[in-house]
Amino acid sequence: MFFKQILSNIKKNRKDNGLFFATLLIAIVAFYTLLSLESQDVMRFLKTLEGDAIQKLMLLVPLIYVVSLFFVFFLVYFAYKYQMENRRKEFGLYLMFGMKRGRLFLMLMCETILNSMLSVFIGIPVALLLTESISLTTARLVGLGIIGHQFSLSPAAILGTVCGFFLVQLMAMLILSIHFCRMEPADLIRAEADIAPKNVSGKKGILSFVFGILFLALAYATGVTLLNRFEGLPTLLVLVFGTLGTFWLYRGLGTFIEHALQARKAKKSGLYTFTGRQIQENVLNQHASLAVSSLLLLMALACISFGIGMGMGRTAADARACDFSLMGSEEEVTAFVQKKENQDMIEVCYPMYIGNIYQGDYTLSATGLVDAIKKTPQNDLRDKIIENLSMDDNYLHLFPVSSFNNLLASMGEEKIQLNDNQAAFYSRMAADSPNYLEIWEAALKSGAYAEFKAPDGSSKKVELLPDVYYNNIVADRAITLSTTLILPDDLYTTLTTPLAESKASMADGIANAGEETSGMADVTKSSDDYDDNDATIPFAWNIRIKDVIVKNEGLLPAIMKMDERLVQAGLSYDSYLGGIGRNLFYTVASSYLSIYLGVLFLLIANTVLVLKYLIWQKMNRRRYLTLMMLGAEKKAISLSMETQIRLYFLLVLGVALVNSVFAIWSMFKSFVRLPAGTSLEMVALLACIELVCFVLVELLYIYIVQRKSRKEILSLHVSERPE
Amino acid sequence: MNTNRILQVQNISKTYGKGSSSTTALSGVSFDVLEGEFLGIMGASGSGKTTLLNCIATMQKPTSGKILLNGEDISAFKGKSLANYRGNKIGYLYQSFELLENLTASENIILPLSLHGVRNQDAEQALIPLAKHLDITDVLNKFPTQMSGGQKQRVAAARAFISNPDIVLADEPTGALDSKNAKILLDKLSVLNRQEKKTIVMVTHDANAASYCSRILFIQDGTIFHELRKSIKNETPAMFYERIMTVIAQLGGGSANVL
């Protein structure tokens, strides 16, 4: 009998309360999505490349899981509270009919457990479906589609989800059951709980409101001006000012509404005063939870923006210059490249040379560069560049133009044409910093030159071409060169080798290598001569895989195949895959997790808002009945209620939006950097899409509440007014 | 005495449920209320007196019969005209006050006017004399939680009278008040009735409260069973009270004893 009753209760509750069940499902999906991260396609792929980093990331998952548990607890708590408030009369009657408190408690707990089981049975397949589609989508987005999707049912994740879900449910229900079972039957039977109205104390409220705004302004100012990196003090200041400001603002908002209402109500009629008072009372009674919801929404927006920003920053990877850079002697490299099976795959193999000015012979006079830079508008970065250029010339690296042209050719770009008195400017920094690129482009256009002074007093002057080159010269980001000149081969040899040595043969060697853009370079040096400091020895051998193979097999599988062969050959190398792996890792780690948290916060904040409003509405039933008895039409009451809902959401959303504008602004100004070349239109477009999605989600929630409330109003009938 | 019939209740019946399980709350009740009358309706619990009042207030629809207010059939009211009837033509005083807790006294009082499009500042003009008469000027800016039960009920009374309705319906208005506050309220109501010619219909089972009325209908098992009329010229409230008590005693003994 007891069990039968529990079952019928569950059935009834489920029918009455779609929102409640939707909330429970959200909780399950949230847990599973997080816990199954490890078995997602992208993660499985990354494990093969960046095992250590993934391991570290996976250590982070439990932490985020605990954070999720904490927030989902509130979600479940409010969902259950809403349900219990709806059922209080029923509990009162049970007690009056002689049910023991202990038994009522037992009944509620049994219901919770059965409910949880049911939710798990529905929720897990939903979660699986969702994670599978996320897995497929991300795999597609990052170009892993070819690797082959694997159905990723993760037993550990299911176990974690179920345990976490039950824990959260039982805790929420335990607290609520104890509260409700302790109440007197008479209090329970009265269908509505008492609303304890709070009085408006004028001065305190206004003070709180003013301080709230002041603190928020301080937080904004600190965030935008002081927050440069994720530093301790400014971050702490922003957090403290922002949180305090938001809480105080909401605390004082009730008084503010009082003043606004007093000023305006004289000329109004209808339900204007009532609507105003309802909102005011809501704010006065729930200012803390409004503040928390608003902050949660802020966190949601910030997390999602951060995720998108990071994702953008990393997915805008470099154009593929080459697939592998081998570090080894010519013999080793030649042996590998000339193997039949490898030859079939390799489109081109060419050496890359990097050199410095040979110490003690020539010196660089940077006057021509400094003067050109000085013509650009003054800023910190420009001054830094000038300072660097004015130091000794150790920083300066040199490329022979033929070697660099090989790289350009293999990428399908136009070669650099230099005459004897010309040079080109290369800086890898220009790829990462748009400001750096801008300064150098301006400087080169105004006409820059470099001068090399020989010990005998003679000098060689080269004019710089107006373009800045910043292609990656190896497969991964193994080296970063800040200031490099691309020189004619002869000049390169002259500057990088001791004056005493014979130059001609060197120059020939390099020139020959330069001509080989297809197949192997004509290698004449023996491995004994290999020396890291020797500018005439290639720094690395770049290999590019045939486009046909890439097209047929896909870039990643092709690279992975070659990767295996290189490992077998025992060569040390740098691969494009490493770059992709690192990019992917950052994309997944930062974007995925922060977007996950963002969406979770968004769901929780909104659900809490909705449920709080609906509980509130339930308590107001009697008021609406009185209004009807006083001659208010249902339509007018509905309108008033819709205005209340809109304003209620607007109060939370408005503050959250203003806060997040500043939060995102300071975030992108400080620790999130968008990659060079990200157009303002793109950023604006993404921001707009995010905002539109956010607004749509909120409108959906507002619609749900309004529909539910309207239904409730329509169901009211004056005759049910309790006597 | 004015013989203008403001409310005509014609043969109304109210049955709850259907078929064999039906219960009759009212069966063929008819009476008129004259303008300026203070009519009491007395009866034991379950006698049907609240159902009767609810039918007049349009909170319930009678199963059969008609109720006319100033000659208009109130069961024909729907939508706007129904809202207008509730807000303008009748005032209602509840046992449990039914003030909105989050509105100040003055906001509560002028709500019926507000609901019918009167601007708040104009409505507040109408409020001042009424507030003076009911002795609630001090609490006008207070919220219900800051008032005593007596003050709350007088605020509720002000709300019932503010729109100058044709008739005020009061359902056990002293039910939640102590005797002192009950007396104050009844005194104020009867002054409003005598001086301002306000028509009041009050349901009560308290003989003391009923003794303020000018006429009392006794209702039992859904029918009007007796009527008492106060002789205004030569009857004191105490004498009227005794007559009421006699009827109540006879009610307990059954209809055979009553003349």
Interface residues (C-beta under 8 A of the other chain):
Chain A: I195 P197 N199 K265 A266 K267 K268 S269 G270 L271 Y272 T273 F274 R277 Q278 Q280 E281 R622 R623 T626 L627 M628 M629 L630 G631 A632 E633 A636 V718 S719 R721 P722 E723
Chain B: T50 N54 A57 T58 M59 Q60 G79 K80 A83 N84 Y85 R86 G87 N88 Y92 Y94 Q95 S96 E98 L100 E101 N102 L103 E107 L111 P112 L113 S114 L115 H116 G117 V118 R119 N120 Q121 A123 E124 F143 T145 Q146 R159 D171
